[in-house]
Amino acid sequence: MKFSIHPFTIRKSYADALATKIAVFKEQTKTKSAIYLTLVTTFGLAPNSYASSMIQNDLQMDMLFK
């Protein structure tokens, strides 16, 4: 979960950290299944190349309170 007063922006350093977390998860669980990253954000995800290539779903705060 990420809190920001603006749409959350994934930068290269955070994208690298996410890729590392995925690799560790796959190694530890020995899964052969696909991994789908989902962010729960306050005001959404800012569109950029990192967001479009890594994140499959973005759930915004308003979706949680409907």
PDB file as gemmi writes it, atoms N, CA and C in Angstrom:
CRYST1    1.000    1.000    1.000  90.00  90.00  90.00 P 1                      
ATOM      1  N   MET A   1       0.850  -1.169   0.000  1.00  0.00           N  
ATOM      2  CA  MET A   1       0.000   0.000   0.000  1.00  0.00           C  
ATOM      3  C   MET A   1       0.900   1.237   0.000  1.00  0.00           C  
ATOM      4  N   LYS A   2       0.488   2.223  -0.749  1.00  0.00           N  
ATOM      5  CA  LYS A   2       1.261   3.460  -0.842  1.00  0.00           C  
ATOM      6  C   LYS A   2       0.345   4.649  -0.577  1.00  0.00           C  
ATOM      7  N   PHE A   3       0.821   5.584   0.260  1.00  0.00           N  
ATOM      8  CA  PHE A   3       0.074   6.807   0.503  1.00  0.00           C  
ATOM      9  C   PHE A   3       0.842   7.977  -0.077  1.00  0.00           C  
ATOM     10  N   SER A   4       0.140   8.818  -0.800  1.00  0.00           N  
ATOM     11  CA  SER A   4       0.709  10.033  -1.371  1.00  0.00           C  
ATOM     12  C   SER A   4      -0.445  11.000  -1.594  1.00  0.00           C  
ATOM     13  N   ILE A   5      -0.148  12.286  -1.565  1.00  0.00           N  
ATOM     14  CA  ILE A   5      -1.204  13.263  -1.836  1.00  0.00           C  
ATOM     15  C   ILE A   5      -1.352  13.511  -3.337  1.00  0.00           C  
ATOM     16  N   HIS A   6      -0.522  12.841  -4.123  1.00  0.00           N  
ATOM     17  CA  HIS A   6      -0.555  12.916  -5.582  1.00  0.00           C  
ATOM     18  C   HIS A   6      -0.552  11.486  -6.119  1.00  0.00           C  
ATOM     19  N   PRO A   7      -0.852  11.304  -7.390  1.00  0.00           N  
ATOM     20  CA  PRO A   7      -0.704   9.960  -7.949  1.00  0.00           C  
ATOM     21  C   PRO A   7       0.719   9.446  -7.713  1.00  0.00           C  
ATOM     22  N   PHE A   8       0.833   8.174  -7.336  1.00  0.00           N  
ATOM     23  CA  PHE A   8       2.129   7.588  -7.014  1.00  0.00           C  
ATOM     24  C   PHE A   8       2.933   7.368  -8.280  1.00  0.00           C  
ATOM     25  N   THR A   9       4.196   7.752  -8.268  1.00  0.00           N  
ATOM     26  CA  THR A   9       5.077   7.597  -9.419  1.00  0.00           C  
ATOM     27  C   THR A   9       6.114   6.522  -9.123  1.00  0.00           C  
ATOM     28  N   ILE A  10       6.194   5.555 -10.006  1.00  0.00           N  
ATOM     29  CA  ILE A  10       7.230   4.530  -9.878  1.00  0.00           C  
ATOM     30  C   ILE A  10       8.456   5.023 -10.614  1.00  0.00           C  
ATOM     31  N   ARG A  11       9.541   5.160  -9.873  1.00  0.00           N  
ATOM     32  CA  ARG A  11      10.815   5.574 -10.454  1.00  0.00           C  
ATOM     33  C   ARG A  11      11.697   4.339 -10.639  1.00  0.00           C  
ATOM     34  N   LYS A  12      12.821   4.508 -11.319  1.00  0.00           N  
ATOM     35  CA  LYS A  12      13.706   3.385 -11.618  1.00  0.00           C  
ATOM     36  C   LYS A  12      14.124   2.642 -10.360  1.00  0.00           C  
ATOM     37  N   SER A  13      14.475   3.350  -9.308  1.00  0.00           N  
ATOM     38  CA  SER A  13      14.936   2.690  -8.084  1.00  0.00           C  
ATOM     39  C   SER A  13      13.837   1.821  -7.465  1.00  0.00           C  
ATOM     40  N   TYR A  14      12.591   2.305  -7.483  1.00  0.00           N  
ATOM     41  CA  TYR A  14      11.487   1.519  -6.930  1.00  0.00           C  
ATOM     42  C   TYR A  14      11.154   0.345  -7.841  1.00  0.00           C  
ATOM     43  N   ALA A  15      11.242   0.550  -9.154  1.00  0.00           N  
ATOM     44  CA  ALA A  15      11.012  -0.546 -10.100  1.00  0.00           C  
ATOM     45  C   ALA A  15      12.051  -1.645  -9.891  1.00  0.00           C  
ATOM     46  N   ASP A  16      13.304  -1.258  -9.663  1.00  0.00           N  
ATOM     47  CA  ASP A  16      14.359  -2.233  -9.387  1.00  0.00           C  
ATOM     48  C   ASP A  16      14.075  -2.983  -8.092  1.00  0.00           C  
ATOM     49  N   ALA A  17      13.608  -2.278  -7.072  1.00  0.00           N  
ATOM     50  CA  ALA A  17      13.281  -2.915  -5.793  1.00  0.00           C  
ATOM     51  C   ALA A  17      12.131  -3.910  -5.967  1.00  0.00           C  
ATOM     52  N   LEU A  18      11.121  -3.549  -6.742  1.00  0.00           N  
ATOM     53  CA  LEU A  18      10.008  -4.460  -7.010  1.00  0.00           C  
ATOM     54  C   LEU A  18      10.480  -5.700  -7.762  1.00  0.00           C  
ATOM     55  N   ALA A  19      11.348  -5.509  -8.743  1.00  0.00           N  
ATOM     56  CA  ALA A  19      11.875  -6.644  -9.506  1.00  0.00           C  
ATOM     57  C   ALA A  19      12.656  -7.586  -8.596  1.00  0.00           C  
ATOM     58  N   THR A  20      13.418  -7.033  -7.657  1.00  0.00           N  
ATOM     59  CA  THR A  20      14.157  -7.850  -6.697  1.00  0.00           C  
ATOM     60  C   THR A  20      13.202  -8.628  -5.804  1.00  0.00           C  
ATOM     61  N   LYS A  21      12.151  -7.968  -5.339  1.00  0.00           N  
ATOM     62  CA  LYS A  21      11.166  -8.641  -4.489  1.00  0.00           C  
ATOM     63  C   LYS A  21      10.477  -9.786  -5.227  1.00  0.00           C  
ATOM     64  N   ILE A  22      10.170  -9.581  -6.491  1.00  0.00           N  
ATOM     65  CA  ILE A  22       9.559 -10.640  -7.289  1.00  0.00           C  
ATOM     66  C   ILE A  22      10.512 -11.819  -7.422  1.00  0.00           C  
ATOM     67  N   ALA A  23      11.779 -11.533  -7.714  1.00  0.00           N  
ATOM     68  CA  ALA A  23      12.769 -12.597  -7.873  1.00  0.00           C  
ATOM     69  C   ALA A  23      12.945 -13.391  -6.586  1.00  0.00           C  
ATOM     70  N   VAL A  24      13.009 -12.707  -5.450  1.00  0.00           N  
ATOM     71  CA  VAL A  24      13.149 -13.387  -4.159  1.00  0.00           C  
ATOM     72  C   VAL A  24      11.916 -14.226  -3.862  1.00  0.00           C  
ATOM     73  N   PHE A  25      10.739 -13.686  -4.141  1.00  0.00           N  
ATOM     74  CA  PHE A  25       9.506 -14.433  -3.918  1.00  0.00           C  
ATOM     75  C   PHE A  25       9.490 -15.716  -4.745  1.00  0.00           C  
ATOM     76  N   LYS A  26       9.839 -15.598  -6.033  1.00  0.00           N  
ATOM     77  CA  LYS A  26       9.856 -16.770  -6.904  1.00  0.00           C  
ATOM     78  C   LYS A  26      10.864 -17.803  -6.418  1.00  0.00           C  
ATOM     79  N   GLU A  27      12.019 -17.339  -5.997  1.00  0.00           N  
ATOM     80  CA  GLU A  27      13.066 -18.243  -5.515  1.00  0.00           C  
ATOM     81  C   GLU A  27      12.643 -18.954  -4.229  1.00  0.00           C  
ATOM     82  N   GLN A  28      12.079 -18.208  -3.301  1.00  0.00           N  
ATOM     83  CA  GLN A  28      11.709 -18.777  -2.006  1.00  0.00           C  
ATOM     84  C   GLN A  28      10.511 -19.723  -2.098  1.00  0.00           C  
ATOM     85  N   THR A  29       9.558 -19.391  -2.951  1.00  0.00           N  
ATOM     86  CA  THR A  29       8.348 -20.208  -3.050  1.00  0.00           C  
ATOM     87  C   THR A  29       8.458 -21.279  -4.125  1.00  0.00           C  
ATOM     88  N   LYS A  30       9.457 -21.151  -4.986  1.00  0.00           N  
ATOM     89  CA  LYS A  30       9.648 -22.082  -6.104  1.00  0.00           C  
ATOM     90  C   LYS A  30       8.420 -22.139  -7.014  1.00  0.00           C  
ATOM     91  N   THR A  31       7.708 -21.029  -7.099  1.00  0.00           N  
ATOM     92  CA  THR A  31       6.502 -20.989  -7.924  1.00  0.00           C  
ATOM     93  C   THR A  31       6.863 -20.909  -9.403  1.00  0.00           C  
ATOM     94  N   LYS A  32       6.029 -21.504 -10.197  1.00  0.00           N  
ATOM     95  CA  LYS A  32       6.164 -21.392 -11.650  1.00  0.00           C  
ATOM     96  C   LYS A  32       5.008 -20.564 -12.209  1.00  0.00           C  
ATOM     97  N   SER A  33       4.166 -20.089 -11.307  1.00  0.00           N  
ATOM     98  CA  SER A  33       3.013 -19.278 -11.689  1.00  0.00           C  
ATOM     99  C   SER A  33       3.438 -17.845 -11.978  1.00  0.00           C  
ATOM    100  N   ALA A  34       2.611 -17.158 -12.729  1.00  0.00           N  
ATOM    101  CA  ALA A  34       2.851 -15.743 -13.020  1.00  0.00           C  
ATOM    102  C   ALA A  34       2.621 -14.924 -11.752  1.00  0.00           C  
ATOM    103  N   ILE A  35       3.376 -13.854 -11.616  1.00  0.00           N  
ATOM    104  CA  ILE A  35       3.242 -12.933 -10.491  1.00  0.00           C  
ATOM    105  C   ILE A  35       2.598 -11.650 -11.024  1.00  0.00           C  
ATOM    106  N   TYR A  36       1.510 -11.230 -10.404  1.00  0.00           N  
ATOM    107  CA  TYR A  36       0.809 -10.019 -10.823  1.00  0.00           C  
ATOM    108  C   TYR A  36       0.915  -8.990  -9.709  1.00  0.00           C  
ATOM    109  N   LEU A  37       1.559  -7.872 -10.010  1.00  0.00           N  
ATOM    110  CA  LEU A  37       1.698  -6.800  -9.021  1.00  0.00           C  
ATOM    111  C   LEU A  37       0.455  -5.927  -9.014  1.00  0.00           C  
ATOM    112  N   THR A  38      -0.057  -5.682  -7.826  1.00  0.00           N  
ATOM    113  CA  THR A  38      -1.205  -4.810  -7.636  1.00  0.00           C  
ATOM    114  C   THR A  38      -0.846  -3.777  -6.586  1.00  0.00           C  
ATOM    115  N   LEU A  39      -1.043  -2.500  -6.891  1.00  0.00           N  
ATOM    116  CA  LEU A  39      -0.805  -1.438  -5.918  1.00  0.00           C  
ATOM    117  C   LEU A  39      -2.139  -0.939  -5.388  1.00  0.00           C  
ATOM    118  N   VAL A  40      -2.193  -0.708  -4.092  1.00  0.00           N  
ATOM    119  CA  VAL A  40      -3.329  -0.042  -3.469  1.00  0.00           C  
ATOM    120  C   VAL A  40      -2.844   1.363  -3.157  1.00  0.00           C  
ATOM    121  N   THR A  41      -3.412   2.344  -3.842  1.00  0.00           N  
ATOM    122  CA  THR A  41      -2.920   3.714  -3.737  1.00  0.00           C  
ATOM    123  C   THR A  41      -4.029   4.669  -3.305  1.00  0.00           C  
ATOM    124  N   THR A  42      -3.619   5.812  -2.824  1.00  0.00           N  
ATOM    125  CA  THR A  42      -4.573   6.831  -2.406  1.00  0.00           C  
ATOM    126  C   THR A  42      -5.214   7.515  -3.604  1.00  0.00           C  
ATOM    127  N   PHE A  43      -4.386   7.991  -4.522  1.00  0.00           N  
ATOM    128  CA  PHE A  43      -4.888   8.765  -5.659  1.00  0.00           C  
ATOM    129  C   PHE A  43      -4.448   8.194  -7.001  1.00  0.00           C  
ATOM    130  N   GLY A  44      -4.134   6.921  -7.046  1.00  0.00           N  
ATOM    131  CA  GLY A  44      -3.801   6.287  -8.316  1.00  0.00           C  
ATOM    132  C   GLY A  44      -2.319   6.247  -8.609  1.00  0.00           C  
ATOM    133  N   LEU A  45      -2.033   5.798  -9.793  1.00  0.00           N  
ATOM    134  CA  LEU A  45      -0.673   5.578 -10.251  1.00  0.00           C  
ATOM    135  C   LEU A  45      -0.399   6.496 -11.432  1.00  0.00           C  
ATOM    136  N   ALA A  46       0.696   7.243 -11.352  1.00  0.00           N  
ATOM    137  CA  ALA A  46       1.074   8.119 -12.460  1.00  0.00           C  
ATOM    138  C   ALA A  46       1.569   7.261 -13.618  1.00  0.00           C  
ATOM    139  N   PRO A  47       1.056   7.488 -14.801  1.00  0.00           N  
ATOM    140  CA  PRO A  47       1.474   6.665 -15.941  1.00  0.00           C  
ATOM    141  C   PRO A  47       2.914   6.969 -16.358  1.00  0.00           C  
ATOM    142  N   ASN A  48       3.716   5.935 -16.488  1.00  0.00           N  
ATOM    143  CA  ASN A  48       5.054   6.037 -17.059  1.00  0.00           C  
ATOM    144  C   ASN A  48       5.467   4.644 -17.507  1.00  0.00           C  
ATOM    145  N   SER A  49       6.655   4.512 -18.060  1.00  0.00           N  
ATOM    146  CA  SER A  49       7.073   3.219 -18.613  1.00  0.00           C  
ATOM    147  C   SER A  49       7.225   2.157 -17.531  1.00  0.00           C  
ATOM    148  N   TYR A  50       7.659   2.542 -16.340  1.00  0.00           N  
ATOM    149  CA  TYR A  50       7.806   1.572 -15.253  1.00  0.00           C  
ATOM    150  C   TYR A  50       6.443   1.064 -14.787  1.00  0.00           C  
ATOM    151  N   ALA A  51       5.501   1.960 -14.660  1.00  0.00           N  
ATOM    152  CA  ALA A  51       4.167   1.574 -14.211  1.00  0.00           C  
ATOM    153  C   ALA A  51       3.501   0.647 -15.224  1.00  0.00           C  
ATOM    154  N   SER A  52       3.600   0.971 -16.490  1.00  0.00           N  
ATOM    155  CA  SER A  52       2.926   0.162 -17.505  1.00  0.00           C  
ATOM    156  C   SER A  52       3.573  -1.202 -17.706  1.00  0.00           C  
ATOM    157  N   SER A  53       4.873  -1.317 -17.438  1.00  0.00           N  
ATOM    158  CA  SER A  53       5.538  -2.599 -17.651  1.00  0.00           C  
ATOM    159  C   SER A  53       5.504  -3.509 -16.426  1.00  0.00           C  
ATOM    160  N   MET A  54       5.290  -2.940 -15.226  1.00  0.00           N  
ATOM    161  CA  MET A  54       5.387  -3.752 -14.007  1.00  0.00           C  
ATOM    162  C   MET A  54       4.060  -3.994 -13.299  1.00  0.00           C  
ATOM    163  N   ILE A  55       3.180  -3.011 -13.304  1.00  0.00           N  
ATOM    164  CA  ILE A  55       1.971  -3.070 -12.477  1.00  0.00           C  
ATOM    165  C   ILE A  55       0.779  -3.534 -13.322  1.00  0.00           C  
ATOM    166  N   GLN A  56       0.116  -4.587 -12.864  1.00  0.00           N  
ATOM    167  CA  GLN A  56      -1.041  -5.093 -13.591  1.00  0.00           C  
ATOM    168  C   GLN A  56      -2.336  -4.438 -13.124  1.00  0.00           C  
ATOM    169  N   ASN A  57      -2.423  -4.085 -11.834  1.00  0.00           N  
ATOM    170  CA  ASN A  57      -3.639  -3.484 -11.284  1.00  0.00           C  
ATOM    171  C   ASN A  57      -3.288  -2.368 -10.319  1.00  0.00           C  
ATOM    172  N   ASP A  58      -4.126  -1.352 -10.305  1.00  0.00           N  
ATOM    173  CA  ASP A  58      -3.984  -0.240  -9.369  1.00  0.00           C  
ATOM    174  C   ASP A  58      -5.349   0.000  -8.748  1.00  0.00           C  
ATOM    175  N   LEU A  59      -5.478  -0.326  -7.484  1.00  0.00           N  
ATOM    176  CA  LEU A  59      -6.726  -0.095  -6.772  1.00  0.00           C  
ATOM    177  C   LEU A  59      -6.615   1.219  -6.020  1.00  0.00           C  
ATOM    178  N   GLN A  60      -7.531   2.128  -6.279  1.00  0.00           N  
ATOM    179  CA  GLN A  60      -7.492   3.431  -5.647  1.00  0.00           C  
ATOM    180  C   GLN A  60      -8.392   3.453  -4.409  1.00  0.00           C  
ATOM    181  N   MET A  61      -8.115   4.417  -3.545  1.00  0.00           N  
ATOM    182  CA  MET A  61      -8.810   4.525  -2.278  1.00  0.00           C  
ATOM    183  C   MET A  61     -10.329   4.516  -2.435  1.00  0.00           C  
ATOM    184  N   ASP A  62     -10.837   5.238  -3.431  1.00  0.00           N  
ATOM    185  CA  ASP A  62     -12.297   5.325  -3.593  1.00  0.00           C  
ATOM    186  C   ASP A  62     -12.929   3.968  -3.901  1.00  0.00           C  
ATOM    187  N   MET A  63     -12.173   3.029  -4.452  1.00  0.00           N  
ATOM    188  CA  MET A  63     -12.691   1.690  -4.736  1.00  0.00           C  
ATOM    189  C   MET A  63     -12.938   0.902  -3.450  1.00  0.00           C  
ATOM    190  N   LEU A  64     -12.216   1.255  -2.394  1.00  0.00           N  
ATOM    191  CA  LEU A  64     -12.334   0.535  -1.131  1.00  0.00           C  
ATOM    192  C   LEU A  64     -13.552   0.962  -0.317  1.00  0.00           C  
ATOM    193  N   PHE A  65     -14.103   2.127  -0.617  1.00  0.00           N  
ATOM    194  CA  PHE A  65     -15.185   2.676   0.195  1.00  0.00           C  
ATOM    195  C   PHE A  65     -16.499   2.783  -0.570  1.00  0.00           C  
ATOM    196  N   LYS A  66     -16.704   1.992  -1.599  1.00  0.00           N  
ATOM    197  CA  LYS A  66     -17.963   2.014  -2.364  1.00  0.00           C  
ATOM    198  C   LYS A  66     -18.973   1.115  -1.729  1.00  0.00           C  
TER     199      LYS A  66                                                      
END                                                                             
